[in-house]
Amino acid sequence: MSHSDPTQNDGESKSQTQVPDPEVLPRAKRRRFAAEYKLCILEEADRCTERGQIGALLRREGLYSSHLSQWRRQRSRGQLNALSPKKRGRKAPHQAVEELARVQRENERLRVRLEHAELIIDVQKKLSRLLGLTPDETQIGESR
């Protein structure tokens, strides 16, 4: 018999220390429940009318009564509806946001046109001063 044989009954095995099992046990993970599942279980629990039905439901699903009470509080606060899946992607802009963006673009376009018009008017004023025309003379010349 070898020294590591566990069936050995002499005094030698008692004096030796046991070697622990080197296998690492996996760490327990906390269970997570989807909002849809919670709502489904709450609806089913609400339909239970006879004595013992809720207990049977909890045993069948592997849940505790504290789950139900916590989920009921979440449901009353509206937190379960907030956790339900939503449409993914970019949100559709509101009508007011679109209108604001359109008005801002139009405002910028008109601002640029105004700058051009003011520049043209300034050039016309300078040209009329160079030619020695007064505003009255230019209006008479245009009316003919």
C-alpha positions in Angstrom: 0.0 0.0 0.0 1.1 3.5 -0.7 1.2 6.4 1.7 -1.6 8.2 -0.1 -4.0 5.3 -0.1 -7.1 6.4 2.0 -8.0 2.8 2.9 -4.9 2.4 5.0 -5.8 1.8 8.7 -2.5 2.1 10.4 -1.3 5.0 12.6 0.7 6.5 9.7 -2.4 7.9 7.9 -3.6 9.7 11.1 -0.4 11.6 11.4 -0.4 12.8 7.8 -2.4 15.9 6.9 -5.1 15.7 4.4 -4.4 17.4 1.1 -7.3 19.7 0.1 -9.0 19.2 -3.2 -7.3 21.7 -5.6 -10.5 22.2 -7.6 -11.8 25.7 -7.4 -15.6 25.9 -7.1 -17.3 28.4 -9.3 -18.6 31.5 -7.7 -22.3 31.7 -7.4 -23.9 34.3 -9.6 -26.8 36.4 -8.6 -29.9 35.6 -10.6 -31.3 38.4 -12.8 -34.9 38.4 -13.9 -36.2 40.3 -16.9 -39.0 42.8 -16.4 -41.2 40.8 -18.7 -40.7 37.7 -16.5 -41.4 39.7 -13.4 -44.6 41.1 -14.8 -45.7 37.6 -16.0 -45.1 36.1 -12.5 -46.9 39.0 -10.8 -49.9 38.6 -13.1 -50.0 34.9 -12.4 -49.7 35.5 -8.6 -52.5 38.0 -8.8 -54.7 35.3 -10.5 -54.1 32.9 -7.6 -57.3 32.7 -5.5 -57.1 29.5 -3.5 -55.0 28.8 -0.5 -51.5 27.4 -1.4 -51.5 28.4 -5.1 -49.0 31.2 -4.6 -46.7 28.8 -2.7 -46.9 26.3 -5.5 -46.1 29.0 -8.0 -43.1 30.1 -6.1 -41.8 26.5 -5.7 -42.4 25.8 -9.4 -40.4 28.9 -10.4 -37.8 28.6 -7.7 -38.6 32.0 -6.2 -39.0 33.4 -2.8 -41.9 35.4 -1.4 -39.6 38.4 -1.0 -39.2 38.4 -4.8 -43.0 38.9 -5.1 -43.1 41.7 -2.5 -40.1 43.5 -4.1 -41.5 43.1 -7.6 -44.9 44.4 -6.5 -43.2 47.5 -5.0 -41.3 48.0 -8.3 -44.5 47.6 -10.3 -46.4 50.2 -8.1 -43.5 52.7 -8.7 -43.6 52.0 -12.4 -40.0 50.7 -12.4 -40.9 47.5 -14.2 -42.5 49.3 -17.1 -39.4 51.5 -17.3 -37.2 48.4 -17.7 -39.2 46.9 -20.5 -37.4 46.8 -23.9 -37.7 49.9 -26.0 -37.2 50.6 -29.6 -33.5 50.9 -30.2 -31.7 53.6 -32.3 -32.0 57.3 -32.7 -35.1 58.8 -31.3 -37.5 60.5 -33.7 -37.2 64.3 -33.2 -40.2 66.1 -31.9 -42.1 68.4 -34.2 -41.0 71.5 -32.4 -37.3 70.5 -32.7 -37.7 70.0 -36.4 -39.5 73.4 -36.8 -36.7 75.1 -34.7 -34.0 73.7 -36.9 -35.9 74.7 -40.1 -36.4 78.3 -38.8 -32.7 78.5 -37.7 -31.6 77.5 -41.2 -33.9 80.0 -42.8 -32.7 82.7 -40.4 -29.1 82.1 -41.3 -29.9 82.1 -45.1 -31.7 85.5 -44.7 -28.8 86.9 -42.6 -26.4 86.1 -45.5 -28.8 87.7 -48.0 -29.0 90.8 -45.8 -25.2 91.1 -45.6 -25.0 91.0 -49.4 -27.8 93.6 -49.8 -26.1 95.9 -47.3 -22.8 95.5 -49.1 -24.4 96.4 -52.5 -26.1 99.5 -51.0 -22.8 100.7 -49.5 -21.1 100.3 -52.9 -24.0 102.2 -54.6 -23.7 105.1 -52.0 -19.9 105.3 -52.6 -20.4 105.3 -56.4 -23.0 108.1 -56.2 -20.7 110.2 -54.1 -17.8 109.6 -56.6 -20.0 110.7 -59.5 -21.3 113.6 -57.5 -24.9 112.6 -57.7 -27.3 113.5 -54.9 -30.1 111.2 -53.9 -32.6 113.7 -55.4 -30.9 113.5 -58.8 -30.8 109.8 -58.9 -34.5 109.5 -58.2 -35.4 112.0 -61.0 -33.2 110.1 -63.4 -34.9 106.8 -62.5 -38.5 108.2 -63.0 -37.9 109.2 -66.6 
